[in-house]
Amino acid sequence: MSAKAISEQTGKELLYKFICTTSAIQNRFKYARVTPDTDWGRLLQDHPWLLSQNLVVKPDQLIKRRGKLGLVGVNLTLDGVKSWLKPRLGQEATGIVRAIRDYQGPLKEHEVTVFVRRGGPNYQEGLRVMGEVGKTTGIPIHVFGTETHMTAIVGMALGHRPIPNQPPTAAHTANFLLNASGSTSTPAPSRTASFSESRADEVAPAKKAKPAMPQGKSTTLFSRHTKAIVWGMQTRAVQGMLDFDYVCSRDEPSVAAMVYPFTGDHKQKFYWGHKEILIPVFKNMADAMRKHPEVDVLINFASLRSAYDSTMETMNYAQIRTIAIIAEGIPEALTRKLIKKADQKGVTIIGPATVGGIKPGCFKIGNTGGMLDNILASKLYRPGSVAYVSRSGGMSNELNNIISRTTDGVYEGVAIGGDRYPGSTFMDHVLRYQDTPGVKMIVVLGEIGGTEEYKICRGIKEGRLTKPIVCWCIGTCATMFSSEVQFGHAGACANQASETAVAKNQALKEVGVFVPRSFDELGEIIQSVYEDLVANGVIVPAQEVPPPTVPMDYSWARELGLIRKPASFMTSICDERGQELIYAGMPITEVFKEEMGIGGVLGLLWFQKRLPKYSCQFIEMCLMVTADHGPAVSGAHNTIICARAGKDLVSSLTSGLLTIGDRFGGALDAAAKMFSKAFDSGIIPMEFVNKMKKEGKLIMGIGHRVKSINNPDMRVQILKDYVRQHFPATPLLDYALEVEKITTSKKPNLILNVDGLIGVAFVDMLRNCGSFTREEADEYIDIGALNGIFVLGRSMGFIGHYLDQKRLKQGLYRHPWDDISYVLPEHMSM
């Protein structure tokens, strides 16, 4: 059994990897993973058994948290799986809203009232949607944001707490001030340090004892000048750190460099306020450390597979004093090795399995504190007087919110992580806060499992901890269960009575810690302790001023609907964003199901039309007859010379294609336009021929260097027979053949060539197949669509010549002298 909940896919991969190959069960199970972006064609290539076996489909939820409630399809074909997935896959975000609408009858019958409390990015939009659902369905739905304590709605639902009248929620989290001046300089500080911090030189509380931290470890982890290296290509987290730095009016970004072993050294672009900057990315840690000796913090975003090795490597550099390990799932034995080495080196480790920590006005680790709107709302851009430590990263965000609403704000906060063996403990950070003059009160959010909170009790008894401490251990409900309860974190499980949340809360209360009766009262207790400190003059709150100017990221502003911008370009033929590729509104599966072929696909992509079967077949015939005409023509000749010069396929193909024009292969459009104009103007074929002769112009599509009336081009004959047999009308082809009779009577090789026939036949198809208006047909002729047929078809031949030359291993071509006529001017003497 796993120590932590895992997905079924991960479980199966472990079984594949570790079950003995001689075991009978070894290959009894097969699986394939499907997401909203799955390419079904590729999936079938990788898993052909999907077409031949009965299938089971279900959400890949956590093994310990199944609760499928009917979310399983059994004995299905692949088409049945697709049908089952269609209304479910990717619909999680709207699931609650849909459920309320679908079951509003029973909800009303049983007089159900719904309470919603939500935070996080753009939480106002979610609350707005839920509120509107309540209005449209008539179901009482009360919505609350971060202004309400996260568990307060439980008391409201039980009738123990009054339901406040909430003002309408805002439509978005647009708590940003756009810089109207256009200045790119760092904003001026928006608030002076709190008066409690400015009195750092005051005498600390009288009771003191042994040193706070293990020898070599620093009391102050972060300052306004802290520089960090980020391990991993976490560009979003780095940008969040830089935005926080800018809001805090730091002089320089806190991220000095990034390390990413899977690319070469390069620079990555980020924003510093409104200005773009470059941050170096190194392939190895040694180079990053050597070039940035000022760095003393590493933020390690490595996966659980490489976090141990990268952290051990980092601790070999004496300049590093703090390491944050974000990954969860690192084996406990490896974590204990990391802790042992960190103690030897005097390095403070935050994590594993953490979001990190934050010191308002100074530095934040990765994604701590959330997005900019949350940082502004929680006043994390300037220091307060309250320091906290918790296990949970998510709950640390809630503490930021609670403390900002009940006190003058956070001085520093750390989430040590939920693993059984965290790199640093509650006591490590509480002792740091005790010895930090700017911290006036401490908040600890513990949880069921472990005995770390008892060390706080011992520290208070011994007189080591004298500052007011507010603490609550989550998980008191575990005593209501008859069996052992494993909460979300790996370490959140009581193995004995003393590790229960109830026992630890009682012990803390007995030594003088401020312990609320429930988490619901945590904010009230924090506020009460803070107000007493203010009343006694320990904290003198600084005057609050508006937050500094914050540049909003464009993508976020667009998502919130604050701005609009015209697209750089438009497309109407293809859409690859959904579950499957779409050609002109037709899913790719339907294209294959209806056997549309290349001609049908070309009709969709070039003309946005579903062409008749005979039209698709005609297009394919045109591609076949134009595919190649030997190595002597200019395009093939160029391709061959490039191939023999050692050029790649694309370069050789391009060389051949560049020869296509009016003299070679480009006569399709010209012939179509010339014959259409003559036919539409009403002049007879003889008059047309005479007119062109009088003007000294060639009739495009007429004439051939080799073929003649006595040696006909079979390509022309094949196409002509097909067009006459299948097209509903061929007026332009008939007109062109009458012109041919006149021209061949003058000279036998002035025949209607393949370019001319394709050109006039294509006009007949566009005008008479019923898929186009006359205006649409003429537009496609004018914009050069017909030459595309020759380009596409002849590309096949050019590629063939390239491959042929490579296969024959032909060397560099040099044209022979005897095939060149050297005509130079005679020598001129003075």
HUMO-V545609 format. One line per field, one symbol per residue. phi: phi as a letter, one per 20 degrees, with the letter a starting at -180 (. if undefined). burial: 1 if it has 16 or more other C-alpha atoms within 10 Angstrom, else 0. Layout:
phi=???
burial=???
//
This chain:
phi=.efcfcffgffffffgfdfgfeffegdedcbbeccgdfefffffffcfffedcfcdcafeefgecflflnebdcldeffffffffgedfmdgfdffffffffdffffffeledddccbcnglffffffffffffffenefcddbdffdgfdffffffenebfefeefgfffaeeeddffffmfdffffgebfggffffefefffgffbbfgfdggneefdecbfdfccddeoedffffffffffgffemffcfeeeaccbfecffacdecddmedecddfddfcfgffffecfffccdddeffffdffffffffffdffedccddefdnfgfffffffffffffemdeddoflcepabcgncacelegnmegfffffeleebfdcddcbbeefffffffgffffedceoeeabcdfoeffcffcdgfgeffffgedgfedbcdcdebgnmcfffffgffffenfdcffcdbbdfofffffeedfddegffeebeebgfefffffffffffeoffdffbfgegfffgfffffffffenfddfffecgfffcfeffffffffmeccbfffbdbcdbbdfefbfcdlndgffffffelfmffffffffedlceffgffffffffffffegbbneeffffgfffffffenffffffffgfffefafecmeeffffffffffffffnefgfffffffffemdfefndobfdfbfecfefffffffffffedffbcffffffffffgffffebfeeefefffffgffffgffecenecffffffffffenffffffffffgffffgfffffffelfegecffffdceeddfffddf
burial=00011101101000010000000000000000010000000000000001000010101001000000000000011101100110000000000010011001001000000111111111111111011011000011111111011101100000000000000010111101001000000110111011111000000000000001100011101101011111111100111111111111110111111111000010000111110000101111100110010011111111110011011001101011111111110100001001100110111111111111111111111111111111111111111111111111110111111111111111111111111111111111111111111111111111111100110110110001111111111111010000001110111111000111110110111000111100110110111011101100011110000011111100001000000000000000010000011111011000100001001111111011111101111111111111110000011111111111000010011111101100001111111111110110000010011000000000111111001110011011001100100010110110110011111100011111111111111111111110110000110110010110111111111111110011000000000000000000000000
//
